[in-house]
Amino acid sequence: MNGTDRRVQRTRDQLQKALIELIKERRYDDITIQDIVDYANVGRTTFYLHYDNKDDLFISCHEAIVSEFHFGPLYPLSREELLSPEAPSGMTSAYRHLADVRALLHPIFQGNDSLLMLRRLLRNWNAQEIETSLHAAFTEADSAIPFDMLANYLAGAQMTLLQWWLEKRQPYPPERLAQTVHHLRRAAIRDALGLKDDE
C-alpha cells in the first residue's frame, strides 16, 4: 500500500469512526454531514471525495461488520445440511454474533432508508449464498420454483424475521432463532422440490 492509499484509508477510517461515535449520541436521521466532518476534523470536500452521502458512509461502516455474518458456513451447504432437522452450526454462531453486536446494528433498523440498506447489506448477499447452496445440493430442473426466486424469498423471509428479532430486543435466544429460520427454510426447500418425508 503506498502513501496515497494509506492517506485515503486513514481519512475513511476517520469518517467511519466519527459516524459510529455520533450514532452512540443521537439518532442516525438527526446526524448531518457537517456533524460528521466536524467530528472527524476534515472538510466537506474531503467527505465527498470518499462518499456520495451519509448513507454511503453508513453502509461502508457496517459492511465490515456484516461481512462477518454468515448464516451458514463459508462453503455451500450440502443436501444433508439443508435438509437436516438441526440448524447448521455456522448459522447458530452468526445469530449469537448478531446478538452481541446489536447496539452497532440497531441504527440500520431505525432510519428512513433502513429497508434499502438492509437489502444492500444483507438480503442480496444472503440470497447469493443460499442460491449457491441450492445449486450445489440439488438439480434446479427438479424444483417447481427457480432457484434465484427461491433464494430471494428465503433471504427476504430471514431478513424480516431477523429485523423483528433485533427490534424486539431478542425475545428468543439466538439458538432458537437459528433453528426456527432453518426449519422454515427447510420446509420451503422440501416443498419446492416435492420431497417426501423419507427424502
Secondary structure as the mmCIF struct_conf table of DSSP 4:
data_model
#
loop_
_struct_conf.conf_type_id
_struct_conf.id
_struct_conf.beg_label_comp_id
_struct_conf.beg_label_asym_id
_struct_conf.beg_label_seq_id
_struct_conf.end_label_comp_id
_struct_conf.end_label_asym_id
_struct_conf.end_label_seq_id
HELX_RH_AL_P HELX_RH_AL_P1 GLY A 3 GLU A 25
BEND BEND1 ARG A 26 ARG A 26
HELX_RH_3T_P HELX_RH_3T_P1 TYR A 28 ASP A 30
HELX_RH_AL_P HELX_RH_AL_P2 ILE A 33 ALA A 40
TURN_TY1_P TURN_TY1_P1 ASN A 41 ASN A 41
HELX_RH_AL_P HELX_RH_AL_P3 ARG A 44 HIS A 50
BEND BEND2 ASP A 52 ASN A 53
HELX_RH_AL_P HELX_RH_AL_P4 LYS A 54 VAL A 66
TURN_TY1_P TURN_TY1_P2 SER A 67 GLU A 68
BEND BEND3 PHE A 71 GLY A 72
BEND BEND4 LEU A 74 TYR A 75
HELX_LH_PP_P HELX_LH_PP_P1 PRO A 76 SER A 78
HELX_RH_AL_P HELX_RH_AL_P5 ARG A 79 LEU A 83
BEND BEND5 PRO A 85 GLU A 86
HELX_LH_PP_P HELX_LH_PP_P2 ALA A 87 PRO A 88
HELX_RH_AL_P HELX_RH_AL_P6 SER A 89 ASP A 100
TURN_TY1_P TURN_TY1_P3 VAL A 101 VAL A 101
HELX_RH_AL_P HELX_RH_AL_P7 ARG A 102 LEU A 105
HELX_RH_3T_P HELX_RH_3T_P2 HIS A 106 PHE A 109
TURN_TY1_P TURN_TY1_P4 GLN A 110 GLN A 110
BEND BEND6 GLY A 111 GLY A 111
TURN_TY1_P TURN_TY1_P5 ASN A 112 ASP A 113
HELX_RH_AL_P HELX_RH_AL_P8 SER A 114 LEU A 118
HELX_RH_PI_P HELX_RH_PI_P1 ARG A 119 ARG A 123
HELX_RH_AL_P HELX_RH_AL_P9 ASN A 124 ALA A 137
BEND BEND7 PHE A 138 PHE A 138
HELX_RH_3T_P HELX_RH_3T_P3 GLU A 140 ASP A 142
BEND BEND8 ALA A 144 ILE A 145
HELX_RH_AL_P HELX_RH_AL_P10 PHE A 147 GLU A 167
TURN_TY1_P TURN_TY1_P6 LYS A 168 ARG A 169
BEND BEND9 PRO A 171 TYR A 172
HELX_RH_AL_P HELX_RH_AL_P11 PRO A 174 LEU A 193
TURN_TY1_P TURN_TY1_P7 GLY A 194 GLY A 194
TURN_TY1_P TURN_TY1_P8 ASP A 197 ASP A 198
#
